[in-house]
């Protein structure tokens, strides 16, 4: 058997460090066994997927040094490798399940489903479909489909018993069918959900081993059932431990930088980042902490992966990155600095901000220090304002952070539009609203234009600076955070 693994990111935003983590383990496992590693793009979310995000994912993975044998850019014998180009395949398989009475057409409206979920929550029940359309006469359902009535395709799920499946890292796992919803397989727009597409694609692409985050464990019964319905062998599954914040919560951009662009832009070496990700739940037999990907491949044993959630510790990553930097020769170090700070792309983004403000080239460094280096340490004194109190500043920073977490396009014009709208909803003059953001981003009284600076720094670094500004102001208690979260949610609905 030839080992074949894959990573299948969704192109709906910045490339996540978790994608590189899963890609690394899948790639290393395949290389260790002389197999192939495939990149597949799961772009069936038509509202959120875009070509720019797909390109960023591939560019970011290449920056880390991870390469794939087959994919959208390389082709291969099992293409196409974009799910949006495989929709007819999914529709045929969904229809097969309907024809075999292993799935059914559901005509329930969104309003009915919303009311159902509300009623279930009020009763303290788990939200799930109640099976209203499961008993429809197949001929009646077919005529309603033929008439063009909006519908989805749902899978049938056993009413009793439990699903038992084996996980390479965790042994046999048992989940009662009563906890498994009648999953939508085909949406009303004719596009598949993840659950149908991942099973069909993994089978058709010959995937032998699925290494993915342990947040997918509860979805595995749905996938096991589909494999059984289709009469296919299920690949071996190994659910890797999710990366965690220091508070043990799932690593997320609300609390920590997560974009691969952040790690590239602030000057982490890609080989150091991969080394660190390799330490997330796994270790070399001799316990050494510095190793290359090739050394990891030579020693990799999937059974040595720990199931405990590894904490993504930036301080540890900084230390490891420093080891790699100090191991460079002076010439190599000079090359890396040039590639990072003086590459053409970064210069071209910087020039429009500084050229009209520059009389001598020596004037450049003082203008861009907070853009190319760490912003100076903040203190509460820097946030003293003629009309805003410290609590007002924290409120602005909290709401701005919440807004920025949901932004898909990180551009100066978009940031200005959203900040203007938020300042109006908060009934704060724009000039005053921007003051704490200006201090948080630049750490100074005068600096380059705020929104251009944010766009240059990128989403993760900007959000990191806003979070550290809140800390400099004394932080926000859990009780106050809940209150501010509710307040922002109310503002966002208006």
N, C-alpha and C positions, 0 to 999 in steps of 0.2 A: 504494500500500500504506500502510495506517495502522500506525504503529509501536505495538506493545503489549509492555510489559515487566511483570515481576512480581517480588515478593519473597515467599518462602514459608517463614516461620519455623515451627519446631516449638515448641508451648507446653509445654515441659518444664522450665522454670526461669526464673530472672531474665532479662529482656530483655538480650541481648548487644550490646555496642557494634559488633560485627561485623555484626549485623543492620542497624543504622542505616547502616553503611558501604555495604553492598550495596544497601540500599534507596535511599540517596542517589544512587548512580551510576545505578541503574535509573530512578529518578524523573527525574533531570536529563536522561538520554538521551531518555526519552519526551517530556518537555516541549520539549527542543531541536528535536524533529522533529514537534511538534504532535500527539503520540500520547497514549495512555492508560497509566497505571501501576496495576497491580492488586495487592492484598494477598490472599494465599491462606494459609490456616492448615493446616499439615500435621500433623494430630492423629491419625494412625492408630496411633501407639504407645500402646495403650490403658493400659498399666501406668504410663506416665510423663506422659502428657498430662493437663492439667486446665484447667477453665474459668478459674480464677484466673490462671494463667500467660498464657492468651490475652488476658485483659483487661489484664494488666500490659504485654504487648507493644504492644497498640494505644495504651494511655495513654502509654507511653514514647516511641513513635514520634511521637505527636501533640505531646508536650513538645518534641521536637527541631524541630518545624515541618514534618515530612514528612507529606504528605497523599496519599491514594490515590483513584482514580476509582471503583473497584469493590472490594467486599470483604464480609466477613461482616456488618459493621454497616451497610453502605450498599446492599447488593444489587447488581444489575446483570444484564445479559442472559446471562451465562455461569455463573450460580450453579447450585447452592450453592457457596460459597467455603470451606467446611470439608470436608476430605477424608473425615471420618467420616460426612458426609451424602451421600457419593458412592460408597459401597462397592458398591452394585449395579452401577454403571457399570464399576468395575474388574473385578468378577467376570465380567461379560459379555465384556469384552475378553480376560481370561485364558482363558476357555473357548474363545473364538474361536481363540486361539493353540494350545490343545490340540487342537481339532478339525482345525486345519490342520497338525498335527504340527510346529509351531514351538516348542512347549513340551510338557512331560510331567509326569505326576503322580509325585511321589517319596514313598515310604512309609518311608524310612530313619528310624530312631528317633534321638532326641538322643544316647542312649548310643553308638550305632554311629558317629555323626558325630564325637562327642568322641574316641572311640578312633582314628578315621581321622586326625583332626587331630594327635593326639599322635604317632602313628606317622610321619606326614609330617614333623613338626618334628624328630623324632629322626633322620630320614634327611637332614635339612637341606633339605627340599623346601618349596616354598610351599604353604600350606594351601589346598586347594580340593576341591570335590566330585569323586568319582571316576567318576561316571556309572553307578552300579550299576543305577538304575531307568530309565535312558534307553532301554534296549532292551526294556522290558516290552511285551508284546503289548497294543495299545490296548484290546482287548475285555476282557482280564484286568484291566487297570488300572481300566477303567470299572466292572467288577463289584465291585472292592475299594472303590472310592469309594462305589458304591451301597450297599454293606454297612456304610458308616459308618466305615471304617478311617481313622485320622488320616493326613493327607498334606499336602504343600505342592505348589505348582506351580512348576516350574523352567523357565527358558528354555534352548533348545538353542543351543549356541555352535559355530561352525566349528572343526574340529580343526586346521586349518593355515592359513597365510597371515596376513594382518594387517589390522587396521581402519585406514583412512586417513580423517581428517576435518580440516576446516579450522577453525582458530581465528582469530578476527578480530585478535587481538593477537600470536599466535605462529606464524601460518602453518599449513602442513600438519603434522599430528602423526600418527605411525604407531605403533600398539601391537599387538604380535603377539597373535593370538587365544589362543595358549597361556598368556598371562598373564591371561586373562579367565575367571572362574569361571562355572559354570552357575547363574546368579543365581536365587535364590528370587524369584518375582513375587507369589505369593499365599501368605500364611502359613496355618498349620493352623487359625487362628481365622477364616479367611475374609477377613481384612483384607490390603490390599496392602502390599508394601514400597515404599520411596521410589521405586525404579527404575521400577516399572510406573506408579505413580500420577503421577509427575512428567511422564512422556511423554504419558499419556492426557490429563492436565489441561492441559498446555501446548498440545497440539493442539486440544482442545475449546474452550479459552479464547482461541484465536487469537493466542497469544504469537509474536511475530516475532523477538525478540532475547532471548537468555538471557545475562544478565551475572551470573556467580556466582564464588565463590572457586576458586582454582586447585587446591584439594584435590579437586575433582570431575573433574579431567582424566582420571584413570585409570578413572573410571566412564563416561566418554562413549562408549566402544565399546558398552557394554550398551544405552545409550540410542539410539545410532545404529542398532544392530541392530533394536531394537523399532520405530523409525520405518520402517525398511525392511520389516519383517514386516507392519506395518499398511498399508504403501503410502502413507505420509504424508511430506510435505516436512519436513525437520528445520529448526527455527529456526536463525538464525545464532547461534553461540556465541562468547562472549568471556570467558575465565577471568581474573578480576581477581587481582592479587597479594594474598596473605593478609597481614593485619596481623601484625607480628612483635614479640616481646619484644626488649629491647636485646641479648640473647645470640643473636638470630636465630631462636629457636624460635618456634613458632606461639603467638600471643597466647592466654593461658589464665589462668583464675582462680587457678591454682596459684602463679602468679608475679606477676600484676598485677591491679588492679581491672579488671573487664570489664563489669559491669552498668551499664546506662544509669541505673539508680537511683542508683548511686554518684556519677556525674558530676552528676546533678541535686542530690543531697543535700549534696554538699560545696561547691556554689556555682559550678559552671561555667555560663556562659550558653549556652543551646541554639544560638544562632547562631554562637558561637565554636567549639563542638564540631563543628557541621556544616562550618564553614570548615576546621577542622583535618582532618576526615575527607576533605574535598575535596582536600587536599594529599597524601593518601596514594596516591602513584603517579601523580598528575596535577598539572599546573601551568597557570596562566594564560599566554597567549601573551606577556604582558609581564613574566612572572615575579613579579608582586606576590603577597604572601602573604596580604593581607587582602582578602577579597571575600565578597559575599553570595551566597546560592543563586541569586538572579535573575541576578547577574553571571556566575555559573558556567554557568547555562543558556545565556546569550547567547553564551558563548565555547566551549562544550563541544565537544570533538572526541574521540571514543572512541580514535582512532588515536594520540592524545597520551598515552594511559595507558602507563606504564612497567610492565614485567613483573617488575622487581626487588621483592623483599619489603620494603615500607616499615616502618620501625621506629616503633612507637607510643611516642613519647617524651613522658612526662608533663611534663618540664621545658619542652619546646617548647609543649605545650598550655597550661601555666600562663602562659607569656609571651604567647601569643596571646589567652588569656582576659583577661589584664590590659590588653591593647590595647583590647579591646571595652569593658571596664569603664571605662577612662579616657575613652573616647569618648562615654559617656553624659552627659547633662545632670545636674545635681544632683537635679532632681526625678525623672528617670528612675532614677537610682541609688537614691534613697530608695524608689521603688516596687519595684525589684528586691530590695532588702534585705528589704522587708516581705513580698514574695511568698515569699522563700526562708526566712527565719528565723521569721517571725511568722504564717505561714499557719495556718489553723484545724486542718488535719490534723496538722501537727507539734506544735502546742500541745496538742491533745487526747491525743497519745501521750506527751507530756512531763508533763502535769499529774498523772497518778496517781503518778509517781515523786517529785514535789517538793512537792505541796500539803501533805502531812502533816508535812513537814520545814521548812516556811517560816513564819516569824513576821512578817517584813517583806518587801515586794516587793523591796527592795534586796538581800535574801538570795539572790535567784534566781541572779544572775550567777555567784557563786563556786561554786554547786552544779552548774551546767550548762556550765561553760566547756569541758570536754573533750568535751561532746556537741554543742555548737554551734560550737566552734572546734577548732583543732588541739590535740591532746594535747601536753603539754610534752615536750621532748627527754628521752630515756631514757639512763641510764648503768647500768653493771653493778652499781654500789653499791645501786641501788634493789631489786635482786633478792636481796640477802642475806637468808638465812632460817635459822631455827634448825635445821632438819633437811634441807632441800634444798640440794644443791650447785648451782653454776652449770650443770654438765652435766645434773643432774636437771631444772633449769628449762628448758633447751633441749629435753630429751627430752619434757617435758610440752607445751611450745609446739609442737614438731614434730607430735606425735601429735594434739593438739587441732586444728591446722591441717588435717591429713589427714582427720580426722573431719568438720570443718566444710565441707570442699570437697565432700563427698558429700551434705550435708544438702539436702533439698528444701524443708522447712518451716522458715523462719527465725523461730522464736517462742521467747520466754523459757522456756516450759515444756519445749519440745523440747530446747533447749540445755542446760537443767538435767538432763534425763533422760539425754542422751547423755554429758555430762561426768561424771555420777555413774557411769554404766556403764563409761566408759573409766578412771576412777580406780580402780574395783574391779579391772578387768583388769590394770592396771599395779601393783596392790597399793600404792597411795598413798592415804592418808587424804584424803577429799574437801576438807577445809579446806586441807590443804597443796597438793593438786593445783590448787586455784583461785587460790592466791597469785600465781604468775607470770602467769596470765591477767588477774587483777585489775590488776596493775601495768602490763601491756602495754596494756590497754584505757584505763585512767584516768590512769596516770602518777603516781598519788598514793597516800598511805597510807589516806586515807578518801575515799569517794565513794559515789555512789548504787548501788543493788543491781546486781550484775554482769550477770545475765542480762537484766534490763530494759534496762540500758545497751547490751548487745550487740544486743538486738532493735531498739532505737531507732537505733543507728548503722547497722545493716544488715550484710549478709554481707561485701560487698567491703571496707568500711572497717574492720570488725573484723579480717578476715584480714590486711589491710594493716598494722594495728597489731601483730598477732602476729608478722608477718614482720620488722617493724622492731625488735621486741623481741629476736628472735634475733640480728639484726645487732648490737644494743647489747651482747649477751652474747659477742660475738666471732665469731658466725656458726658454721655447720656445714660442715665440709669435704665434698667430693663422696663420699669414701669413707665418712664417717660418715653422710651422708644415705642412701646405699644401705643401710647397715646398719639405720638407723632405719626406712626404708621397709619392709624385710623384717620387722622386728619389729612394725611396726604392722599389716602385712598378716596376720601370724600371730595377733595379738590380735583383729583384726576377724573372723576365721573362728571364733573361740571363742564 
